[in-house]
Amino acid sequence: MNTCLVANLGLAEYPAAREMERRLVAARKAGAVPDVLLLCEHPHVITQGRAGRKENLLASPRVLQQMGVSFFDTDRGGDITYHGPGQLVAYPILRLSEIRRDVGWYVRQLEEAMIRASADFGISAARIPGMTGIWAAPPDTPEAEAEKLGAIGVHISRWVTSHGLAYNVATDLRYFDLIMPCGLCGRRATSLEKLLDRAVSVAEVAPRMAAHLGAALGLETQNVAVSEIERRLVEFEASQEAAAPIVA
């Protein structure tokens, strides 16, 4: 069983988290680090994937600025989504070729981890055929009224994964009104806190999500400090610089 290092970045600005992810992808491709799972929350930000359409952003740049919401285009799959405080974001940087060369299977495992984490809190979340992510509703509510609890958008290069999942724990759902989530008209977002009708913290959910991701992907998770991840990256980047040819 391969080891996956798990590091929690806390509340991390989106560009800073993406830069660490970029560096980890390069190191993982070179075999300089093992698989890594980054956990974090982001300040208010809207990101658009490769399949995104501008019309799914319902707010003007002025409104976004007034509300303190950043916007970034990304290289992940999927359409448009929102990240913010109270939402658990997980970025697995894995060499998928050493686990299973099957992108569809990988996405299903990310969904499975979110389904299992929801079950830990007594919430029955499920997939909906033809849609990516997981959905949930209060008891005795028709499936057609289920709302999106967790979203997925991934990128894979040379079988190394990046981006990942976003799971609404205590997210301020009003920010989803700024977009058409994942381009799905008429489908709203929900959160664990809303479904449970009580306060829930990301800190309660994060270790459970990491454990379920490890189990679903057949990885042994090991918690490490962010400083340990940074140390390994600095060592790798120094070795790359030392090996680079000198141009006169």
Secondary structure, 3 states (H helix, E strand, C coil): CEEEEEEEEEECCHHHHHHHHHHHHHHHHCCCCCEEEEEEECCCEEEECCCCCHHHECCCHHHHHHHCCEEEECCCCCCEEEECCCEEEEEEECEHHHCCCCHHHHHHHHHHHHHHHHHHCCCCCECCCCCCCEEECCCCCCHHHCEEEEEEEEEEECCEEEEEEEEECCCCHHHHHHECHHHCCCCCECCHHHHHCCCCCHHHHHHHHHHHHHHHHCEEEEECCHHHHHHHHHHHHHHHHHHCCCCC
